[in-house]
Amino acid sequence: MESQVRGGTRWKRFAVVMVPSVAATACIGVALAQGALAASFSVSGQSFKVTADQLNGTGFAQYGALDSGYNLDGSKSLHPVAVSSFKSASITNMCQSVVTPNIPLLGSVSLVLKAGGSGTPVEASNLYIDVEDLSADAVFHNIDIGVAAGNTGADKGGKGPGMKGGSEAANPYGFAQQAESAELTNVKQTAWATTAGTFKLSGLKMSVSAGTHECY
């Protein structure tokens, strides 16, 4: 079975993936308020943008979660996200950018990281991306929609690497989807966090410059 999604759809309208995830994060918020779930690690007050020509992954799963952290003024914040996970992933022509605003005398300063070009892609294992906004052309192979998030790991017969675990603010009984593999092209996304067991960046280039210089 294959499911194909095309176009530059933003996450609030990405119905198959995101609408049930939003409902799941609402449930998570109630559980957090009741003390049923511990907060995740604190994310910074800056999201970051990532682009890639292509991302090919095996053991895909996705579920709703909450990233807790700070704003740049130090106040607390919460961010509903869709956690996209892969047992393994290959990423071609990856660009990652983050902009720090309001630096004295400079204004905004941009950090841009590029890797995975020249025919050698970025390679990652047990990859988790906490996504706020996504657009891509996507094909999912042997997809299951509506799986309990806690059952996406191999130990429960699932296809993905499983939930992050620990103090992650996510409901294991909430909505998730999984697939044997996924192919995403023309990827543009805004994320709050990325974690991986291994992350091999071939041809890594990093630059810091004044002004706003984002990947998209």
N, C-alpha and C positions, 0 to 999 in steps of 0.2 A: 504494500500500500504506500502511496506517495501523496503528500499534501504540499501544494505549492502556493506561496504567497508572494505577490509582486507589488511593487510600487513604493512610494515614499510615505508610508502611513506612520503618523506619530503615535506614541504609546497609548494615549487616551482613546484612540480610535482603532487600535490594533486588536480587534475583537477576540479572535481565537485565543490569543496569548494573554491579553491584558485585562479584559473586562472581569473575568472570574478572579484574576489576581487582585484587582482592586477590592472586590468583595472579601477576599481572604485577608487582605491587610486591615480591613475594617474590623474583622473578627480578632485579629492579632492585637489591634489597639485596645479593644475591650479587655483582652487577656492581660496585656501589660498593665492596664489601670488596676486590675484586680490582683496583680502580683503573681499571675500564673506563669509568666514567662520572664526570664532574665533578659536585660537589654543586651544587644550585640556590642562589639567593640566600638568605640567612639570614632566616627569618621570626621575628617577635617571639614572646615567650612567652605571648601571649594570642590565642586564637581569637576570632572575632566571630560574632554571629548576624544573620541577614538574613531578613526576611519580605517578601512581595509578594503583592498580590491576583492579579496575572497577569504572566507573562513570556512574550512572543512573540519567538521568535528564528528567524533564517534561517542556513543553513550551520552546522548543529550537529555537534559531534563530542565524544567523551569517551574518555579513556584514563587508565591508572593512572600515578601518579608518587609521588615522595617529596619532601616539603618538609623541609629541614633548617633548624635554627635553635636557639633557646635556650629554656630555662625562665626564669621570672622571677628565679631565684637565679643566673642566669648559666651554669648547666650546659647542655651540648649536648643536643639532642633531635632525633628524627626522627618525621615524621608521614606515614603512608600516606594519600594523597588520590586522589580521582577528579577530574581536570581536565575541567571542562565548558567548552567553547569555542563561540563563536558569531561568525559574520561580522558580524551586526548583531542588536541586541536592543532591545526596547521593554518597559519595566518600569513597572507601574502600582502606585502606593501602596507605595513601597519604604521599609522601615525597617531601619536598621543599628545595632547596639548592641555596645559592648565595655565590660566591667567590669574595673577595676583594683582588686585587693584589697589590704588591709593598708596603707592609707595612714595614717601617724601622725595621731592625733587625729580622723580622719574615718572610718576603716574602709574600706569599699568606695566607689569613685566610678565613676559610669556616664556614658559618652558615648553619646548617642543622636542619630542623623542620620535625617531624614525628607525625602523628595522624591518627585516624580512623582504628586502628587495634583492635585485641582482640574481634572481632564480633560487635563492635559499630562504624559505619562509621561516617565520617565527614558529617554534614548537613549544607546546605546553601540555602538561598532564594535570589531571584533577583541577581543572580551571573553573573558577566561579567569578562571574561578573554581575555586580549589582547595578542593574540598568534602570535608568529613569526615562529614557527616551531612545527610540530605535527606529531606523528606517533601513530597509534592505530588500533584495529579492531573495526569497528563501524556498528551499525544497527540503521537506522532512521525509525520511524513509521509515516505514513501519511505525507510524505515530499512534500514540494512545493519549487521548484527551480526557481529562477528568479523573486522573489517578490521584490518590491521596499522596501528598508530598513526601510523607515518611516512608512510602513504599517504592520510591524511585531508585533506591540503591540496590546493588547486586545482592546484599544480604537478605533483602526482602523479595528477590526475584525481579527487581526492576532493571531498567536499561541504563540509568545514569550512574554517576559516582556517589549518589546519596546526598542528603542535606549536609550542611557544614557542621552541624552539631555544636557542642559546647554551649556557649551562652547566646547563640543565634536567636534573634527575635522572629521566629517563624513558626507557624502552626503545622505540625506533622500530619494533622488530619484535614488540612485545607487543600484547595484545588492545586493540581499540578498537571503538567503534560510531559511526555517523554517520547523519545524516538531512538531507533538504533543508530541513525546518523542524520546530520543536518549539513546543508550546503547553503551558505549565505554569500551573496555577491553585492558589491557596491554598498558596503556597510557604513552607516553613520550612527553613532550612538553617544549619549551622554550618560556617564556612570558616576557612582559615588565610591565604589571600591572594587578591587580585583584581587583575588588570591589564587595561588596555584601551588601544586606540589613541586613542579619544576617549570621554569620559564626560560627558554633558550632564545636569546635575541641575537640573531645573526646580522652582521653589518650594522650594529648599533651606532646611531649618530644622535647626539644631544646638543641642543643650543639654547641659550638664554639671551633674550633681547628685550629692549624697551619697546613698549607699545603692545597692541593686541594682535597676536599672530596665532590664530587657531587653525586646527586641521580642517575645519569647515565652518 
